[in-house]
C-alpha cells in the first residue's frame, strides 16, 4: 500500500452559506465515510483547515510573506485526508466518495513521496 493525500479545495464562504441542517447532514456523511475508511484500514489521518493562512516565497533572494493567493477563491485548501491505496487509480476511486464534493469542494489526489 502507498499513501496518498486527498487535498480538498474550495470556498470557505460556500460552507458558511449552508443552513445548519445542510451542514449537519454533510457532517454525518463525513463521519460515515471516515468510519468506512477506518473499517477498511485505509485512513491515515486528515483535518479541516482554517481560512487564515500565509504565503511565503523567495523573491530576489528576499523572503516575502503575504496573504495566500488562494484566499477568497474556490481553490483555497479547506482540508485534507491521508489514505492508503494500492495505486493512484484506487486512491481516486476512494476519493470519489468524499462528502466534500457535496458542498462544492473539488479534490486533488497526490501520491506522497516514499521515504528513502
ROSE-4610 file (N, C-alpha, C; in Angstrom, 1 decimal, always signed):
// ROSE-4610
residu = [X/X/X/X/X/X/X/X/X/X/X/X/X/X/X/X/X/X/X/X/X/X/X/X/X/X/X/X/X/X/X/X/X/X/X/X/X/X/X/X/X/X/X/X/X/X/X/X/X/X/X/X/X/X/X/X/X/X/X/X/X/X/X/X/X/X/X/X/X/X/X/X/X/X/X/X/X/X/X/X/X/X/X/X/X/X/X/X/X/X/X/X/X/X/X/X/X/X/X/X/X/X/X/X/X/X/X/X/X/X/X/X/X/X/X/X/X/X/X/X/X/X/X/X/X/X/X/X/X/X/X/X/X/X/X/X/X/X/X/X/X/X/X/X/X/X/X/X/X/X/X/X/X/X/X/X/X/X/X/X/X/X/X/X/X/X/X/X/X/X/X/X/X/X/X/X/X/X/X/X/X/X/X/X/X/X/X/X/X/X/X/X/X/X/X/X/X/X/X/X/X/X/X/X/X/X/X/X/X/X/X/X/X/X/X/X/X/X/X/X/X/X/X/X/X/X/X/X/X/X/X/X/X/X/X/X/X/X/X/X/X/X/X/X/X/X/X/X/X/X/X/X/X/X/X/X/X/X/X/X/X/X/X/X/X/X/X/X/X/X/X/X/X/X/X/X/X/X/X/X/X/X/X/X/X/X/X/X/X/X/X/X/X/X/X/X/X/X/X/X/X/X/X/X/X/X/X/X/X/X/X/X/X/X/X/X/X/X/X/X/X/X/X/X/X/X/X/X/X/X/X/X/X/X/X/X/X/X/X/X/X/X/X/X/X/X/X/X]
num = [1/1/1/2/2/2/3/3/3/4/4/4/5/5/5/6/6/6/7/7/7/8/8/8/9/9/9/10/10/10/11/11/11/12/12/12/13/13/13/14/14/14/15/15/15/16/16/16/17/17/17/18/18/18/19/19/19/20/20/20/21/21/21/22/22/22/23/23/23/24/24/24/25/25/25/26/26/26/27/27/27/28/28/28/29/29/29/30/30/30/31/31/31/32/32/32/33/33/33/34/34/34/35/35/35/36/36/36/37/37/37/38/38/38/39/39/39/40/40/40/41/41/41/42/42/42/43/43/43/44/44/44/45/45/45/46/46/46/47/47/47/48/48/48/49/49/49/50/50/50/51/51/51/52/52/52/53/53/53/54/54/54/55/55/55/56/56/56/57/57/57/58/58/58/59/59/59/60/60/60/61/61/61/62/62/62/63/63/63/64/64/64/65/65/65/66/66/66/67/67/67/68/68/68/69/69/69/70/70/70/71/71/71/72/72/72/73/73/73/74/74/74/75/75/75/76/76/76/77/77/77/78/78/78/79/79/79/80/80/80/81/81/81/82/82/82/83/83/83/84/84/84/85/85/85/86/86/86/87/87/87/88/88/88/89/89/89/90/90/90/91/91/91/92/92/92/93/93/93/94/94/94/95/95/95/96/96/96/97/97/97/98/98/98/99/99/99/100/100/100/101/101/101/102/102/102/103/103/103/104/104/104/105/105/105/106/106/106/107/107/107/108/108/108/109/109/109/110/110/110/111/111/111/112/112/112/113/113/113/114/114/114/115/115/115/116/116/116]
x = [+0.8/+0.0/+0.9/+0.4/+1.1/+0.1/+0.7/+0.0/-0.3/-1.5/-2.0/-2.7/-2.5/-3.2/-4.4/-5.5/-6.7/-6.8/-6.4/-6.5/-7.8/-8.5/-9.8/-9.6/-10.2/-10.1/-11.5/-11.7/-13.0/-13.1/-14.3/-14.5/-15.0/-14.3/-14.8/-16.2/-16.4/-17.7/-18.8/-18.6/-19.7/-20.2/-19.3/-19.7/-20.5/-20.1/-20.8/-22.2/-22.4/-23.7/-24.7/-24.3/-25.2/-26.0/-27.2/-28.0/-27.5/-27.9/-27.4/-27.8/-29.0/-29.5/-28.6/-28.3/-27.4/-26.0/-25.5/-24.1/-24.2/-25.3/-25.4/-25.5/-26.2/-26.4/-25.0/-24.3/-23.0/-22.0/-22.0/-21.1/-21.4/-22.6/-22.9/-22.3/-22.4/-21.8/-20.3/-19.6/-18.2/-17.9/-18.7/-18.4/-18.6/-19.6/-19.8/-18.7/-18.3/-17.2/-15.9/-15.6/-14.3/-14.4/-15.6/-15.8/-15.5/-16.0/-15.8/-14.3/-13.6/-12.2/-11.4/-11.9/-11.2/-11.5/-12.7/-13.0/-12.2/-12.0/-11.2/-9.7/-9.3/-7.9/-7.2/-7.9/-7.4/-7.0/-7.6/-7.3/-6.1/-5.2/-4.1/-4.3/-5.0/-5.3/-6.0/-6.3/-6.9/-7.4/-7.7/-8.1/-8.7/-9.7/-10.2/-9.2/-9.1/-8.2/-9.0/-8.4/-8.9/-8.6/-9.3/-9.2/-7.9/-7.5/-6.3/-5.0/-4.3/-3.0/-2.0/-0.8/+0.2/+0.9/+1.4/+2.1/+3.5/+4.5/+5.9/+6.6/+7.3/+8.1/+9.5/+10.4/+11.7/+11.6/+11.9/+11.8/+13.1/+13.9/+15.1/+16.0/+16.0/+16.8/+16.3/+15.1/+14.4/+13.2/+13.0/+11.8/+10.6/+9.5/+8.4/+7.2/+6.5/+5.4/+4.1/+3.1/+1.9/+0.7/-0.5/-1.7/-1.7/-2.4/-2.4/-3.1/-2.5/-3.1/-4.5/-4.8/-6.0/-7.1/-6.8/-7.8/-8.9/-10.1/-11.3/-11.7/-10.9/-11.2/-11.8/-12.2/-12.7/-11.6/-10.4/-9.2/-8.5/-9.1/-8.5/-8.4/-7.2/-7.2/-8.1/-9.1/-10.0/-9.8/-9.1/-8.8/-8.1/-7.8/-7.1/-7.3/-7.1/-7.1/-5.8/-5.2/-4.1/-4.7/-4.7/-5.2/-4.2/-4.4/-3.6/-4.4/-3.7/-4.3/-3.2/-3.6/-2.7/-2.0/-2.8/-2.2/-3.1/-2.7/-3.4/-4.9/-5.1/-6.5/-7.3/-6.8/-7.6/-7.8/-6.8/-7.0/-8.0/-8.1/-9.0/-10.4/-10.6/-11.9/-12.4/-11.5/-11.8/-12.2/-11.5/-11.8/-13.1/-13.6/-14.9/-16.1/-15.9/-16.9/-16.8/-15.8/-15.6/-16.8/-17.4/-18.5/-18.2/-16.9/-16.5/-17.1/-17.3/-17.9/-19.4/-20.0/-21.4/-21.6/-20.5/-20.6/-19.7/-19.4/-18.7/-17.2/-16.6/-15.2/-14.8/-13.6/-13.1/-11.8/-11.4/-10.4/-9.2/-8.0/-6.8/-6.2/-5.8/-5.3/-3.8/-2.9/-1.5/-0.8/+0.1/+0.9/+1.9/+2.1/+3.1/+4.4/+5.5/+6.8/+7.2/+7.7/+8.1/+9.5/+9.6/+10.8/+12.0/+13.2/+14.3/+15.3]
y = [-1.2/+0.0/+1.2/+2.3/+3.6/+4.6/+5.7/+6.8/+7.9/+8.4/+9.5/+10.6/+11.8/+12.9/+13.3/+13.4/+14.0/+15.4/+16.3/+17.8/+18.3/+18.8/+19.4/+20.9/+21.4/+22.8/+23.3/+24.5/+25.1/+26.5/+26.9/+28.3/+28.1/+28.8/+28.8/+29.4/+30.3/+31.1/+30.1/+29.2/+28.3/+27.4/+27.0/+26.2/+27.1/+28.3/+29.3/+29.6/+29.4/+29.7/+28.6/+27.4/+26.3/+26.5/+26.0/+26.0/+25.1/+25.2/+24.3/+22.9/+22.7/+21.3/+20.7/+21.5/+21.1/+20.7/+21.5/+21.2/+19.9/+19.8/+18.6/+17.3/+17.4/+16.2/+15.9/+16.9/+16.6/+16.1/+16.6/+16.1/+14.7/+14.3/+12.8/+12.0/+12.5/+11.8/+11.7/+12.8/+12.7/+11.6/+11.6/+10.6/+9.2/+9.0/+7.7/+7.3/+8.2/+8.0/+7.6/+8.4/+8.2/+6.8/+6.5/+5.2/+4.1/+4.2/+3.1/+3.0/+4.2/+4.1/+3.5/+3.8/+3.2/+1.6/+1.2/-0.2/-0.9/-0.3/-0.8/-0.6/+0.0/+0.3/+1.1/+2.1/+3.0/+4.4/+4.8/+6.2/+6.3/+7.2/+7.5/+8.7/+9.7/+11.0/+12.0/+13.1/+14.2/+15.3/+16.4/+17.5/+18.6/+19.3/+20.5/+21.6/+22.6/+23.7/+25.0/+25.9/+27.2/+28.1/+29.2/+30.1/+31.0/+31.3/+32.2/+31.4/+32.0/+31.4/+32.4/+32.1/+33.0/+32.2/+33.0/+32.5/+33.1/+32.2/+32.6/+32.2/+33.1/+32.8/+33.6/+33.1/+33.8/+34.6/+35.9/+36.8/+37.7/+37.6/+38.3/+38.1/+36.8/+36.4/+37.0/+37.5/+38.0/+37.2/+36.9/+36.1/+37.1/+36.8/+37.6/+36.9/+37.5/+36.9/+37.7/+37.0/+37.7/+36.8/+37.4/+36.6/+35.5/+34.4/+33.3/+33.8/+33.5/+33.9/+33.2/+32.1/+31.4/+31.9/+32.8/+33.3/+34.0/+33.6/+34.1/+33.5/+32.5/+31.8/+30.5/+29.8/+28.4/+27.4/+27.9/+27.0/+27.0/+27.6/+27.6/+26.2/+25.8/+24.5/+24.5/+23.6/+23.6/+22.4/+21.4/+20.3/+19.2/+18.1/+17.0/+15.7/+14.6/+13.3/+12.6/+11.8/+10.9/+9.5/+8.8/+7.5/+6.5/+5.2/+4.2/+3.6/+3.3/+2.7/+2.0/+1.1/+0.3/+1.2/+2.1/+3.0/+4.2/+5.1/+6.4/+6.2/+5.2/+4.9/+4.5/+3.6/+3.2/+4.4/+5.2/+6.4/+7.3/+7.5/+8.3/+7.8/+6.5/+5.8/+6.1/+5.9/+6.2/+7.6/+8.6/+10.0/+10.4/+9.6/+10.0/+9.9/+9.2/+9.1/+10.2/+11.1/+12.2/+13.2/+13.4/+14.3/+15.8/+16.1/+17.5/+17.9/+16.9/+17.2/+17.7/+17.4/+17.8/+19.2/+19.9/+21.3/+22.2/+21.7/+22.5/+22.4/+21.6/+21.5/+20.6/+20.8/+19.8/+19.2/+18.1/+17.3/+17.1/+17.1/+16.8/+15.6/+14.5/+13.3/+13.3/+13.2/+13.2/+12.1/+11.3/+10.3/+11.0/+10.5/+11.0/+10.3/+11.1/+10.5/+9.5/+8.4/+7.4/+7.8/+7.5/+7.8/+7.0/+7.5/+6.7/+6.4]
z = [+0.0/+0.0/+0.0/-0.6/-0.7/-0.1/+0.3/+0.9/-0.1/+0.0/-0.9/-0.1/-0.6/+0.0/-0.8/-0.2/-0.9/-0.4/-1.2/-0.8/-1.2/-0.3/-0.5/-0.8/-1.9/-2.3/-2.6/-2.1/-2.3/-1.7/-1.4/-0.9/+0.5/+1.5/+2.9/+2.9/+2.1/+2.1/+1.7/+0.8/+0.4/+1.6/+2.4/+3.6/+4.6/+4.7/+5.6/+5.1/+3.9/+3.3/+3.5/+3.9/+4.1/+5.4/+5.4/+6.6/+7.6/+8.8/+9.9/+9.6/+9.0/+8.7/+7.6/+6.6/+5.5/+6.0/+6.9/+7.5/+8.3/+9.1/+9.9/+9.0/+7.9/+7.0/+6.4/+6.0/+5.4/+6.4/+7.6/+8.7/+9.0/+9.0/+9.2/+8.1/+6.8/+5.7/+5.8/+6.3/+6.6/+7.7/+8.8/+9.8/+9.3/+8.5/+7.9/+6.9/+6.1/+5.1/+5.8/+6.8/+7.6/+8.3/+8.9/+9.6/+8.6/+7.4/+6.4/+6.1/+5.9/+5.7/+6.8/+8.1/+9.2/+9.2/+8.9/+8.9/+7.9/+6.7/+5.7/+5.8/+6.9/+7.3/+6.2/+5.7/+4.6/+5.1/+6.2/+6.6/+7.5/+7.2/+8.0/+8.8/+8.3/+9.0/+8.1/+8.7/+8.0/+8.9/+8.3/+9.2/+8.3/+8.8/+8.2/+8.4/+7.5/+7.7/+7.9/+8.6/+8.8/+7.6/+7.5/+6.3/+6.4/+7.6/+7.8/+7.4/+6.5/+6.1/+5.6/+5.5/+5.0/+3.8/+2.9/+1.7/+1.8/+1.7/+1.7/+0.4/-0.1/-1.3/-1.2/-2.0/-2.1/-3.4/-3.3/-4.4/-4.4/-5.4/-5.5/-4.2/-3.8/-2.6/-1.3/-1.3/-0.1/+0.1/+1.4/+1.8/+1.9/+1.1/+1.1/+1.7/+2.6/+3.3/+2.9/+2.4/+2.0/+2.4/+2.1/+2.2/+1.1/+1.3/+0.3/-0.9/-2.1/-3.3/-3.6/-2.8/-2.9/-2.1/-1.1/-0.2/-0.9/-0.6/-1.2/-2.6/-3.0/-4.2/-4.0/-5.0/-4.9/-4.9/-4.8/-4.8/-3.5/-2.5/-1.1/-0.6/+0.0/+0.6/+1.9/+1.9/+3.0/+4.0/+3.6/+4.4/+3.6/+4.3/+3.6/+4.3/+3.6/+4.2/+3.6/+4.4/+4.0/+4.1/+2.9/+2.8/+2.3/+2.5/+1.9/+0.7/-0.4/-1.5/-2.3/-3.1/-4.0/-5.0/-5.6/-6.6/-6.8/-7.6/-7.8/-8.2/-9.1/-9.5/-8.4/-7.5/-6.3/-5.4/-5.2/-4.3/-4.9/-6.2/-6.9/-6.7/-6.8/-6.5/-5.1/-4.2/-2.8/-2.6/-3.2/-3.0/-3.6/-4.6/-5.2/-4.2/-3.0/-2.0/-1.0/-1.1/-0.1/-0.1/+1.0/+1.1/+0.8/+0.7/+0.4/-0.9/-1.8/-3.1/-3.0/-1.9/-1.7/-1.3/-0.9/-0.6/-1.4/-2.6/-3.6/-3.7/-2.8/-2.9/-4.0/-4.6/-5.5/-4.9/-5.4/-4.8/-5.7/-5.1/-5.8/-5.1/-5.8/-5.2/-5.6/-4.6/-4.8/-4.1/-4.7/-4.0/-3.1/-1.9/-1.1/-1.4/-1.4/-1.8/-0.7/-1.2/-0.2/+0.4/+1.7/+2.4/+1.9/+1.9/+1.5/+2.6]
